[in-house]
Amino acid sequence: MTIEQTFEQTSVLDMRIETANVFIGHNPTDYRAEFHAALTNIARGSCMLTISPNEETNGPIGTIQVLVERPLIIGQLRVGWFYFERLIKQFRGSHARPITCSVEINRSLTLDRNGVLQIDETIEAVIIGVKWTIPLK
């Protein structure tokens, strides 16, 4: 008897934010927010997402690296100052449920039937969209 291996494709990384920190230096270029998140649509994985304010609108809004040697995704996102400040403000105070985030990338990732990511080498992708869910009550 054999177990048929089935695979699923996804280009969205769903995550639950576990910690959020803001780093502020004396130069505006030193500002950044770092989020550590548990992946909710990929088994056994986490994400470190760094968001930096940047007014430049040319090019992609961010990139990710899916590491092959450990279950970690590292993301860099660049947003305008208004968006950055508004997002940071949303993390102040307590929330009834965790804040979640969905990051859409420009390529598909393969998951096995248990939701485990199937990769043979580190993958780099461009972030093409980000959506946040922030509980109100």
Residue frames as a rotation matrix with the C-alpha (Angstrom) as fourth column:
MET 1
0.580 0.814 0.000 0.00
0.814 -0.580 0.000 0.00
0.000 0.000 -1.000 0.00
THR 2
-0.591 -0.777 0.217 1.40
0.782 -0.618 -0.084 3.42
0.199 0.120 0.973 -0.93
ILE 3
0.210 0.585 -0.783 0.39
0.642 -0.686 -0.341 6.83
-0.737 -0.431 -0.520 0.23
GLU 4
0.240 -0.054 0.969 -0.13
0.898 -0.366 -0.243 9.18
0.368 0.929 -0.039 -2.66
GLN 5
-0.485 -0.481 -0.731 1.76
0.692 -0.721 0.016 12.43
-0.535 -0.498 0.682 -2.16
THR 6
0.428 0.642 0.636 -0.36
0.865 -0.496 -0.081 15.46
0.263 0.585 -0.767 -3.00
PHE 7
-0.643 -0.706 -0.296 0.94
0.745 -0.666 -0.031 18.98
-0.175 -0.240 0.955 -3.30
GLU 8
0.621 0.780 -0.080 -0.61
0.761 -0.624 -0.175 22.42
-0.186 0.048 -0.981 -3.04
GLN 9
-0.392 -0.701 0.595 0.66
0.778 -0.598 -0.192 25.72
0.491 0.388 0.780 -4.42
THR 10
0.630 0.565 -0.533 0.46
0.745 -0.634 0.209 29.03
-0.220 -0.529 -0.820 -2.56
SER 11
-0.212 -0.671 0.710 1.68
0.677 -0.625 -0.388 32.53
0.704 0.399 0.587 -3.28
VAL 12
0.379 0.379 0.844 0.34
-0.396 -0.759 0.518 33.98
0.837 -0.530 -0.138 -0.02
LEU 13
-0.585 -0.566 -0.581 2.09
0.404 0.417 -0.814 33.81
0.703 -0.711 -0.015 3.35
ASP 14
0.495 0.783 0.376 -0.46
-0.110 -0.373 0.921 34.06
0.862 -0.498 -0.099 6.17
MET 15
-0.475 -0.750 -0.461 0.99
0.461 0.234 -0.856 34.86
0.749 -0.619 0.235 9.57
ARG 16
0.766 0.605 -0.219 0.07
0.456 -0.270 0.848 35.68
0.454 -0.749 -0.482 13.15
ILE 17
0.091 -0.759 0.645 2.19
-0.253 -0.644 -0.722 38.44
0.963 -0.098 -0.250 14.67
GLU 18
0.476 -0.012 -0.879 3.82
0.723 0.575 0.384 37.29
0.501 -0.818 0.282 17.92
THR 19
0.130 -0.444 -0.886 6.18
0.722 -0.570 0.392 40.18
-0.680 -0.691 0.247 18.68
ALA 20
0.580 0.032 0.814 6.60
0.647 -0.625 -0.436 43.66
0.495 0.780 -0.383 17.29
ASN 21
0.185 -0.605 -0.774 9.47
0.731 -0.442 0.520 46.06
-0.657 -0.662 0.361 17.98
VAL 22
0.915 0.032 0.402 10.24
0.297 -0.730 -0.616 49.52
0.274 0.682 -0.678 16.69
PHE 23
0.075 -0.954 -0.292 13.84
0.921 -0.046 0.386 50.69
-0.381 -0.298 0.875 16.36
ILE 24
0.925 0.248 0.289 14.45
0.330 -0.901 -0.282 54.44
0.190 0.356 -0.915 16.22
GLY 25
-0.048 -0.986 -0.160 17.81
0.992 -0.066 0.107 56.07
-0.116 -0.154 0.981 15.64
HIS 26
-0.135 -0.056 -0.989 18.89
0.285 -0.958 0.016 59.67
-0.949 -0.280 0.145 15.37
ASN 27
-0.861 -0.101 -0.499 18.60
-0.437 -0.357 0.826 59.50
-0.261 0.929 0.263 11.56
PRO 28
0.160 0.984 -0.072 15.24
-0.863 0.104 -0.494 58.85
-0.479 0.142 0.866 9.88
THR 29
0.138 -0.163 -0.977 16.97
-0.762 0.613 -0.210 56.12
0.633 0.773 -0.040 7.86
ASP 30
-0.863 -0.504 0.011 17.51
-0.371 0.620 -0.692 54.22
0.342 -0.601 -0.722 11.12
TYR 31
-0.228 0.864 0.448 13.76
-0.868 0.027 -0.495 53.76
-0.440 -0.502 0.744 11.70
ARG 32
-0.570 0.178 -0.802 12.39
-0.444 0.754 0.483 50.27
0.691 0.632 -0.351 11.27
ALA 33
0.204 0.645 0.737 9.83
-0.950 0.312 -0.011 47.90
-0.237 -0.698 0.676 12.73
GLU 34
-0.733 -0.439 -0.520 10.56
-0.538 0.841 0.048 44.22
0.417 0.315 -0.853 13.15
PHE 35
0.295 0.897 0.330 7.80
-0.954 0.294 0.056 41.64
-0.047 -0.331 0.942 13.43
HIS 36
-0.913 -0.409 0.018 8.24
-0.408 0.913 0.024 38.00
-0.027 0.015 -1.000 14.39
ALA 37
0.043 0.995 -0.092 5.31
-0.989 0.030 -0.142 35.92
-0.138 0.097 0.986 13.19
ALA 38
-0.518 -0.038 0.855 4.15
-0.078 0.997 -0.003 32.32
-0.852 -0.068 -0.519 13.15
LEU 39
-0.804 0.254 -0.538 3.12
-0.562 -0.028 0.827 31.15
0.195 0.967 0.166 9.70
THR 40
-0.299 0.782 0.547 -0.47
-0.571 0.313 -0.759 29.91
-0.765 -0.539 0.353 9.74
ASN 41
0.758 0.586 -0.288 -0.75
-0.576 0.394 -0.716 28.41
-0.306 0.709 0.636 6.26
ILE 42
0.268 -0.744 -0.612 2.69
-0.408 0.488 -0.772 26.76
0.873 0.456 -0.172 6.23
ALA 43
0.961 0.115 -0.253 3.51
0.148 0.558 0.816 24.12
0.235 -0.821 0.519 8.84
ARG 44
0.539 -0.779 -0.320 6.60
0.760 0.286 0.583 24.46
-0.363 -0.558 0.746 11.02
GLY 45
-0.197 -0.648 0.736 7.61
0.857 -0.479 -0.193 27.91
0.477 0.592 0.649 9.95
SER 46
0.359 0.265 -0.895 8.06
0.678 -0.733 0.054 31.46
-0.642 -0.626 -0.443 11.12
CYS 47
0.352 -0.177 0.919 8.72
0.759 -0.520 -0.391 34.83
0.547 0.835 -0.049 9.53
MET 48
-0.140 -0.411 -0.901 10.88
0.686 -0.696 0.211 37.82
-0.714 -0.589 0.379 10.47
LEU 49
0.315 0.362 0.877 9.42
0.889 -0.436 -0.140 40.83
0.332 0.824 -0.459 8.66
THR 50
-0.431 -0.505 -0.748 11.27
0.664 -0.739 0.117 44.16
-0.611 -0.446 0.654 8.74
ILE 51
0.480 0.639 0.601 9.36
0.862 -0.469 -0.191 47.25
0.159 0.610 -0.776 7.65
SER 52
-0.504 -0.704 -0.500 11.19
0.702 -0.671 0.236 50.48
-0.502 -0.232 0.833 6.87
PRO 53
0.599 0.677 -0.428 9.76
0.290 -0.681 -0.672 53.87
-0.747 0.278 -0.604 5.90
ASN 54
-0.640 -0.743 0.197 10.83
0.436 -0.139 0.889 54.93
-0.633 0.655 0.412 2.43
GLU 55
0.132 0.735 -0.665 9.21
-0.226 -0.631 -0.742 57.51
-0.965 0.248 0.083 0.19
GLU 56
-0.693 -0.426 -0.581 10.72
-0.650 0.021 0.760 56.11
-0.311 0.904 -0.292 -3.00
THR 57
0.276 0.920 0.278 7.97
-0.576 0.390 -0.718 54.55
-0.769 0.039 0.638 -5.10
ASN 58
0.217 -0.265 -0.940 10.12
-0.923 0.259 -0.286 52.94
0.319 0.929 -0.188 -7.80
GLY 59
-0.655 -0.562 -0.505 10.57
-0.461 0.827 -0.323 49.18
0.599 0.021 -0.801 -7.84
PRO 60
-0.068 0.636 -0.769 9.02
0.372 0.731 0.572 46.47
0.926 -0.247 -0.286 -5.68
ILE 61
0.531 0.350 0.771 7.62
-0.536 -0.566 0.626 47.19
0.656 -0.746 -0.113 -2.23
GLY 62
0.271 -0.478 0.836 9.68
-0.879 0.231 0.417 44.40
-0.392 -0.848 -0.357 -0.73
THR 63
-0.031 -0.369 -0.929 11.35
-0.635 0.725 -0.267 41.04
0.772 0.582 -0.257 -0.97
ILE 64
0.689 0.162 0.706 11.42
-0.670 0.514 0.536 37.76
-0.276 -0.842 0.463 0.92
GLN 65
-0.387 -0.745 -0.544 13.88
-0.756 0.594 -0.274 34.93
0.527 0.305 -0.793 1.29
VAL 66
0.821 0.543 0.178 12.64
-0.562 0.712 0.421 31.44
0.102 -0.446 0.889 2.11
LEU 67
-0.122 -0.969 0.215 15.60
-0.991 0.132 0.035 29.73
-0.063 -0.209 -0.976 3.75
VAL 68
0.351 0.187 -0.917 16.28
-0.453 0.891 0.008 26.09
0.819 0.413 0.398 2.90
GLU 69
-0.517 -0.727 -0.452 18.43
0.024 0.515 -0.857 25.37
0.855 -0.454 -0.249 5.97
ARG 70
-0.902 0.295 -0.316 15.75
0.357 0.096 -0.929 26.28
-0.244 -0.951 -0.192 8.55
PRO 71
-0.166 0.935 0.314 11.99
0.965 0.089 0.246 26.93
0.202 0.344 -0.917 8.61
LEU 72
-0.076 0.034 -0.996 12.34
0.490 -0.869 -0.068 30.71
-0.868 -0.493 0.049 8.43
ILE 73
0.265 0.182 0.947 11.20
0.907 -0.380 -0.181 33.34
0.327 0.907 -0.266 5.98
ILE 74
-0.353 -0.447 -0.822 12.94
0.640 -0.756 0.136 36.72
-0.682 -0.478 0.553 6.09
GLY 75
0.298 0.564 0.771 11.09
0.936 -0.331 -0.119 39.67
0.188 0.757 -0.626 4.61
GLN 76
-0.722 -0.442 -0.532 11.98
0.480 -0.874 0.075 43.30
-0.498 -0.202 0.843 3.91
LEU 77
0.184 0.857 0.482 9.16
0.978 -0.206 -0.007 45.74
0.094 0.473 -0.876 3.20
ARG 78
-0.886 -0.433 -0.165 9.41
0.438 -0.899 0.009 49.43
-0.152 -0.064 0.986 2.30
VAL 79
0.143 0.981 0.132 6.42
0.979 -0.159 0.125 51.71
0.144 0.111 -0.983 2.86
GLY 80
-0.049 -0.065 0.997 5.71
0.205 -0.977 -0.054 55.45
0.978 0.201 0.061 2.97
TRP 81
-0.917 -0.372 0.142 6.09
-0.023 -0.307 -0.952 57.38
0.398 -0.876 0.273 6.24
PHE 82
-0.306 0.881 0.362 2.32
-0.927 -0.362 0.096 57.84
0.215 -0.306 0.927 6.64
TYR 83
0.500 0.458 -0.735 1.70
-0.381 0.878 0.289 54.09
0.778 0.136 0.614 6.26
PHE 84
-0.336 -0.744 -0.577 4.61
0.308 0.492 -0.814 53.28
0.890 -0.452 0.064 8.59
GLU 85
-0.910 -0.021 0.413 3.40
-0.338 -0.536 -0.773 55.59
0.238 -0.844 0.481 11.36
ARG 86
0.026 0.998 0.063 -0.21
-0.957 0.007 0.291 54.45
0.290 -0.068 0.955 11.00
LEU 87
0.354 0.045 -0.934 0.81
-0.096 0.995 0.011 50.78
0.930 0.085 0.357 11.18
ILE 88
-0.678 -0.680 -0.281 2.98
0.250 0.147 -0.957 51.30
0.692 -0.719 0.070 14.26
LYS 89
-0.651 0.509 0.563 0.11
-0.734 -0.611 -0.297 53.14
0.193 -0.607 0.771 15.96
GLN 90
0.330 0.843 -0.425 -2.14
-0.698 0.521 0.492 50.08
0.636 0.134 0.760 15.44
PHE 91
0.046 -0.396 -0.917 0.23
0.296 0.882 -0.366 47.91
0.954 -0.254 0.158 17.48
ARG 92
-0.827 -0.284 0.485 0.04
-0.326 -0.459 -0.826 50.10
0.457 -0.842 0.287 20.57
GLY 93
-0.125 0.793 0.596 -2.24
-0.985 -0.026 -0.172 48.80
-0.121 -0.608 0.784 23.28
SER 94
-0.768 -0.091 0.634 -3.71
-0.173 0.982 -0.068 45.35
-0.617 -0.163 -0.770 23.65
HIS 95
-0.393 0.625 -0.674 -5.95
-0.858 0.013 0.513 43.45
0.329 0.780 0.532 21.27
ALA 96
0.353 0.649 0.674 -8.53
-0.816 0.565 -0.117 40.75
-0.457 -0.509 0.730 21.95
ARG 97
0.856 -0.127 0.502 -6.97
0.320 0.892 -0.320 38.57
-0.407 0.434 0.804 19.23
PRO 98
-0.155 -0.987 -0.049 -3.58
0.479 -0.119 0.870 38.56
-0.864 0.112 0.491 17.54
ILE 99
0.357 0.106 -0.928 -2.90
-0.661 -0.673 -0.332 40.87
-0.660 0.732 -0.170 14.62
THR 100
0.256 -0.248 0.934 -2.50
0.518 0.851 0.084 38.90
-0.816 0.463 0.347 11.40
CYS 101
0.019 -0.362 -0.932 -0.82
-0.682 -0.686 0.252 39.67
-0.731 0.631 -0.260 8.11
SER 102
0.605 0.111 0.788 -1.02
0.464 0.755 -0.463 38.20
-0.647 0.646 0.405 4.61
VAL 103
-0.081 -0.728 -0.681 1.92
-0.512 -0.556 0.655 38.75
-0.855 0.402 -0.327 2.28
GLU 104
0.872 0.358 0.335 1.43
0.120 0.507 -0.853 38.04
-0.476 0.784 0.399 -1.42
ILE 105
-0.129 -0.980 -0.151 4.54
-0.227 -0.119 0.967 37.17
-0.965 0.159 -0.208 -3.43
ASN 106
0.196 0.172 -0.965 5.26
-0.923 -0.301 -0.241 36.91
-0.331 0.938 0.100 -7.14
ARG 107
-0.467 -0.325 -0.822 5.86
-0.634 0.771 0.055 33.16
0.617 0.547 -0.566 -7.21
SER 108
0.651 0.757 -0.062 4.23
-0.555 0.530 0.641 30.00
0.518 -0.382 0.765 -5.97
LEU 109
-0.503 -0.711 0.492 5.56
-0.863 0.383 -0.330 27.87
0.046 -0.590 -0.806 -3.15
THR 110
-0.037 0.441 -0.897 4.89
-0.342 0.838 0.426 24.12
0.939 0.322 0.120 -2.96
LEU 111
-0.295 0.065 0.953 3.42
-0.948 0.109 -0.300 22.57
-0.124 -0.992 0.029 0.18
ASP 112
-0.895 0.048 -0.443 2.93
-0.048 0.978 0.204 18.85
0.443 0.204 -0.873 0.82
ARG 113
-0.072 0.981 -0.182 -0.38
0.233 0.194 0.953 17.47
0.970 0.026 -0.243 2.09
ASN 114
0.204 0.076 -0.976 0.67
0.973 0.096 0.211 18.32
0.110 -0.992 -0.054 5.68
GLY 115
0.969 0.223 0.103 1.39
0.222 -0.975 0.023 21.94
0.106 0.001 -0.994 4.80
VAL 116
0.372 -0.912 -0.172 5.17
0.329 -0.044 0.943 21.51
-0.868 -0.407 0.284 4.95
LEU 117
0.661 -0.200 -0.723 7.12
-0.627 -0.676 -0.386 23.68
-0.412 0.709 -0.572 2.52
GLN 118
0.616 -0.431 0.660 8.95
0.550 0.835 0.032 21.69
-0.565 0.343 0.751 -0.16
ILE 119
0.883 -0.405 -0.237 12.13
-0.467 -0.704 -0.535 23.46
0.050 0.583 -0.811 -1.32
ASP 120
0.722 -0.692 -0.012 15.60
0.686 0.718 -0.121 22.33
0.092 0.079 0.993 -2.35
GLU 121
-0.473 -0.863 0.180 17.32
0.820 -0.506 -0.269 25.70
0.323 0.020 0.946 -2.25
THR 122
-0.476 0.257 -0.841 16.79
0.445 -0.755 -0.482 29.17
-0.759 -0.603 0.245 -0.78
ILE 123
-0.056 0.585 0.809 14.04
0.977 -0.134 0.165 31.00
0.205 0.800 -0.564 -2.66
GLU 124
-0.798 -0.113 -0.592 13.88
0.251 -0.955 -0.156 34.73
-0.548 -0.274 0.791 -3.26
ALA 125
-0.173 0.816 0.551 10.64
0.964 0.027 0.263 36.44
0.200 0.577 -0.792 -4.23
VAL 126
-0.893 -0.018 0.449 9.16
0.034 -0.999 0.028 39.91
0.448 0.041 0.893 -4.61
ILE 127
-0.544 0.751 -0.375 6.38
0.595 0.029 -0.803 41.08
-0.592 -0.660 -0.463 -2.31
ILE 128
-0.807 0.296 0.511 3.48
0.356 -0.447 0.821 42.34
0.471 0.844 0.256 -4.43
GLY 129
0.043 0.851 0.523 0.90
-0.282 -0.492 0.824 42.97
0.958 -0.183 0.219 -1.70
VAL 130
-0.891 -0.259 -0.372 0.38
0.292 0.301 -0.908 43.08
0.347 -0.918 -0.193 2.07
LYS 131
0.079 0.937 0.339 -2.87
-0.217 -0.316 0.924 43.01
0.973 -0.147 0.178 4.06
TRP 132
-0.937 -0.343 0.066 -3.20
-0.101 0.086 -0.991 43.42
0.335 -0.935 -0.115 7.82
THR 133
0.168 0.965 -0.202 -6.09
0.246 0.158 0.956 42.29
0.954 -0.211 -0.211 10.03
ILE 134
-0.875 -0.443 0.196 -6.24
-0.014 -0.381 -0.925 44.30
0.484 -0.812 0.327 13.24
PRO 135
-0.260 0.828 -0.497 -8.96
0.863 0.430 0.264 43.31
0.432 -0.360 -0.827 15.72
LEU 136
-0.346 0.243 0.906 -11.14
-0.217 -0.960 0.174 46.16
0.913 -0.136 0.385 16.95
LYS 137
0.169 0.430 0.887 -12.75
-0.979 -0.033 0.202 44.24
0.116 -0.902 0.416 19.83
